[in-house]
């Protein structure tokens, strides 16, 4: 008898009919002799609706109150899903993040899971219940403050629960039937991957692929949780996210990712002396802003520098406030912000043992008149910041250049 965690995203539970379809799938899984834990997102559009309501009453809503508000979406879905499962003759019990024992740090709207006390989950499963957990949320240890895990946090909830209860499998059900070589909406002949390594999936997720949330992949890799990405709208086999094997190294590039949620902040004519960069990025980190790419250009006389870095577009306003204050204090000339940019990346574990990937990427982009503003690399990826208007073109030509079509 396997213990399976199934996570259903917002589109999968987007209406009463879809919630009933989810309940039917859960019932089929249970009928096959499995014990089932379900993690659900809010119904599609519900979180955006709640955010809109918050901004109608306040131009700058308090983050604690936002967590109280936004966590309600998943609670509604979990209760409705449990009711739908019970209507099919099974025992089901809905649990909030607090009731499930999901404990987080104290950072509102972007909390990190610190531990899961899964006793109540395990007992309910042992008593024959299908446990339905409200994803995306947790609670702080001390004062039991409600927290949320950020966009895509239900993926993280599911993988973390699977790790805590030592589940045999974590199935992520979404509106796509697996992980593709790139976005099929841009490249119609993109190919679905049968399996992909945790490391490749982590890069793709961090680079903008919307299939899995980044921290959920980190959890899966750290605790070796087997994850399958599948569609809730059909029974097609999905993509297995697993530990790297030797066959994966034979494929030089596995996928092309892009991210339009990028902004570039440039501090111009910053005094070039020890400690300046540390001061800048310490302040950025203190504002809970994640920095991705960093480039520093030194003037010919070595006295001044331009420091550019990228942040999520959603954090650009906060990053500008921080850097503006710093610029005035350290005598920098000014701060520029560009939001009309995107990041395009090639990813593949085979890059460790094959050369020439970066050169081919740069040549391909140059051949189509696409200028590169910033570059970053790792063992298994090369990323370029380009003009936003060239994003789709870049994805198509790179997908073709690396022979990824199905």
Secondary structure as GFF3:
##gff-version 3
##sequence-region A 1 406
A	DSSP	beta_strand	3	8	.	.	.	ID=ss1
A	DSSP	alpha_helix	16	31	.	.	.	ID=ss2
A	DSSP	beta_strand	35	40	.	.	.	ID=ss3
A	DSSP	alpha_helix	46	57	.	.	.	ID=ss4
A	DSSP	alpha_helix	63	86	.	.	.	ID=ss5
A	DSSP	beta_strand	92	95	.	.	.	ID=ss6
A	DSSP	beta_strand	102	104	.	.	.	ID=ss7
A	DSSP	beta_strand	113	116	.	.	.	ID=ss8
A	DSSP	alpha_helix	119	126	.	.	.	ID=ss9
A	DSSP	beta_strand	130	134	.	.	.	ID=ss10
A	DSSP	beta_strand	137	140	.	.	.	ID=ss11
A	DSSP	beta_strand	146	148	.	.	.	ID=ss12
A	DSSP	alpha_helix	153	164	.	.	.	ID=ss13
A	DSSP	beta_strand	169	174	.	.	.	ID=ss14
A	DSSP	beta_strand	195	197	.	.	.	ID=ss15
A	DSSP	alpha_helix	198	206	.	.	.	ID=ss16
A	DSSP	alpha_helix	214	223	.	.	.	ID=ss17
A	DSSP	beta_strand	227	231	.	.	.	ID=ss18
A	DSSP	beta_strand	239	242	.	.	.	ID=ss19
A	DSSP	three_ten_helix	246	250	.	.	.	ID=ss20
A	DSSP	beta_strand	255	271	.	.	.	ID=ss21
A	DSSP	alpha_helix	276	286	.	.	.	ID=ss22
A	DSSP	beta_strand	291	298	.	.	.	ID=ss23
A	DSSP	beta_strand	304	312	.	.	.	ID=ss24
A	DSSP	three_ten_helix	313	315	.	.	.	ID=ss25
A	DSSP	alpha_helix	316	330	.	.	.	ID=ss26
A	DSSP	beta_strand	334	347	.	.	.	ID=ss27
A	DSSP	three_ten_helix	349	352	.	.	.	ID=ss28
A	DSSP	alpha_helix	357	367	.	.	.	ID=ss29
A	DSSP	beta_strand	374	378	.	.	.	ID=ss30
A	DSSP	beta_strand	381	387	.	.	.	ID=ss31
A	DSSP	three_ten_helix	388	390	.	.	.	ID=ss32
A	DSSP	alpha_helix	391	401	.	.	.	ID=ss33
###
